[in-house]
């Protein structure tokens, strides 16, 4: 389930940059925003290229679970560190457990994950097209982020949207904002909040309540390629219909190093 959200947030960013926008009144102030079509096209192309380039990199992944103690203070629960390496020209990803709660792990478990390419079904939308169809987008304003100008794009669920994919159903439950570095044409951050219940396995496996939040951050790697550096996912609901479910997790990616020349 958490992997689904990790994959969905970059997908939201990519697809919203392929969608039509409306300029808000604030965005039409004294200082004009960049020319719409050129800006959107360049940002979308950069994001797609970065997503493909990520399959060329090995990196460290750290997962931290948070909890609130009886005194209302936030603490950390389990912490796991993984070493992630693409092999077979990026078609397979190996994830090896190397750390647990700050201590090195020897002979840690290894997950072998095959990267699947989506195939278009005749008469049906692709995942990307389905996410776009579920959301309304608007260029909202310009803000300063770390001393640099960023364009803020907001998205809301489309009330009449009829999703055809699992990702489309998830996307329709969210509203939020995307910050794009104006000069680099790269997505810096995505904030999303669920405005409806999110179901997995028709609600039998798990249900997450309205108010679930997801925040993704990206930074330049190797001076040019931008890749994700962290995601925070928090929400409450129920698992297997009866058991209370509370999720508050941060995943961080670091120590990127290029090991392949091309990906899938």
N, C-alpha and C positions, 0 to 999 in steps of 0.2 A: 504493500500500500504506500509506504513512504517513498519507494522508488518511483511510483507513478507520479507523485508530486514533483520530485526532482526533475523528471523528464518533461512534465507539463509546463513548468514556468518558462524555460527557454522557448518552448513551442509557442506559448502565448505571445512572447516578445516577437518571435519571427512572424507569426501570422498577423498580429495587429499591424505590423509594418507593411503588410500587403493589402490592408483594408482601406477604404475611403474614410476621410476624416472631415470634421467640421471645425472651423476656428471659433473659439469662444470670444466674447467681447473683450475679455482681458488680453487675449492673445493678439488682438488687433490694436494694441496701444501705440505709443509714439515710436517705439523702436520695432520695426517689422521683424517677423519671424523669417527663417530661411524659406526660400522657394519650396513649396510643399512637395511636389512630385520628385524633385531632385534629392531633397533631404531624405524623404522616406525611402526612395529606391536605394540610395547609398547605404543607409543604416541597415535596411533589410539584407542587402547583399553582404555587408560586413558580418552580420550575425550568422547568416547561413555559412559563410566561409569559416568563421570561428568554430561553429559547431562541428563542421567536418574536420577541421584541424585538430580538434580535441582528441580524435581517435589516434593521432600521431604521438600523443604525450603519455608518459607514465607520470604518476603523482602519488602523493600521500593523502589519505582521506581519514578524517577524525570525526567520530560521531559522539555527541555528548547529550545525555538525557538530563533534563532539569526536573526539579520537584520543589514544592513549597512545604516547608515544615510547619508544625503546629503553631509556631510563632509568626507565621506569615513571611518568613525569609526564604528567598530562592536559593536552593543549593543544587549540587550536581549529583546525579545518580551514576549509572554505568557510563564508562568512557571506553570506546574501542578505536584502535588505529589500524588502518588497512593500507597495504601497498597495492596500487592498481597499475597493471601493465598491459598494454595492447599487444597482441601477437597475431600471427597469420595475416599480416598486412592490415591489421585493424578490424578483422572480421570476428575476433574473439578477444574478450577482456578477462584477464586473470585478477582476482581479488584475494590477497593473502592477509590473514590476520597477523599483525606484528606487535600489537600493544593492547593491554586490557587494564584499565584503571591506573594508568601511568607506569605500568611495569611491562618490560619486554616479554613477548610470547615466542617461545621456540616451537617449531613444528606446528605453527598455527594452521587452522583450516584454510583451504583454498577453494574459492568459488570460480567456476569456469562459465562465463556468460557469453552466449553467442549474440552478436549484433545482427538484428534482423532488419532488412529493408522492407518498407511498406510497399505492397502491391495494390494498385488501383483496381477496385471492383467495378465492373461495368455498371453504369447507371447510378453509382454511389459516390459520395464525396470522399476525398482523402481526409486523413486526420487533420491536416492543416486547414483544408477548406471547411471542415466541419466546425473547428474552433472559431474560425472567422465568422461563420454563419451564426454562431450563438452569441456574438458580442457586438455592441455598439462602441465606437471609438471617437475620441475628440482631442485635438491638440488644445491644451488648456493654457499653458503659460511658459515663461522662461524663468529659471531659477539658477542660483549659483551653487555649485556642488564642488567642494574642495578647491575653491578659488577659480573654477571654470564654469562657463555657461552651459546649462543643460535645458533641453526642451522636455516638458512634462506632458505625457499623453495619458488620458484617463480612459478606462473601459468599464462598461456596465453590461449586464445580461440583456439579451434581446428577448422581450416578453413572448413573442410569437415564434421563437426558435424551436425547431424540432430536431434534436440531435440524432445522428446516425452512428456515432462512435462513442466509446467509453470516455475518450478525452473530451469530446464535445459535451457530454453530460456533465463532466466535472467543470469544464469552463463556464457553462451556463450558470453555475452556482456562485461565481465570483464577480466582484467588482474591485477596482484598484487603479494603480497608476504605474507608469513606466517612465524612468528618467533616462534621457539619451544625451550623451556628451555631444554638444553642438558642433565642435570642431572635428572630433574624431569620428562622428557618426556611429557611435557604439553605445549599446545599452549598458548603463551603470548599475541600475537597481530596478527591481520590480517589487511592489507591495500589493498583495492581494488579500481580500477578506471575503469569506463565504457569507452570502446573503440568503442561503437556503441550506437545507440538510443535504449532505453528500453521502450517497449509499454505495457500498461495495458488495457485489454479489447479491443484488436486489435487497440489500439491507440485512441479509442473513449473516454475512461475514462481519460487516461493521457498518456503523452509521456515525458520521461526524456532524455535530450540531452547527447551526448558524453561528457565525462569529469566529470560526476557524481562520487562522491567519497564516500566510506564507510570505516570507521576505527573501529575495535572492539578490546577491551582490556579485558584480563582475569587475575585473581589473585587467590592465594590459600585462601580458606575459611576454618575455623576450623582446619587449619594447614595441611590439606590433600587434600580435595576436591577443585578443581579449578573451578570457576564459572565466568561468564561475569560480569564486573564491569561498562563498558561504551561502547557506540557506537555513532559515529558521522556520520551523513548522510547529504550530501549537493549536490544539483543539481538544474538545471533549465530546463524548458520545457513548455508544454501546457496541460491544463486540459479541458476536454469536447470540444476538437478541437480548441476552440477560445481563452479561457482565459489563460493569461500568468501564469505560475506556477514557483515559486521559493521556494525551500525547503532547510533549513539549521537547523538541529535539533540535539541535543545531548540527549541521554537517559542514565541515570546513575542508577545503581542498588547497594543498600547498605543495611546494617543491616540484613544480612542473618541470619535466625535462623531455625534450624531443627524442624519441627513439625510432620513429618511422618517418619515411619521406612522403607517404601518401596513405589515405584512409579509404574506407569503403565508399 
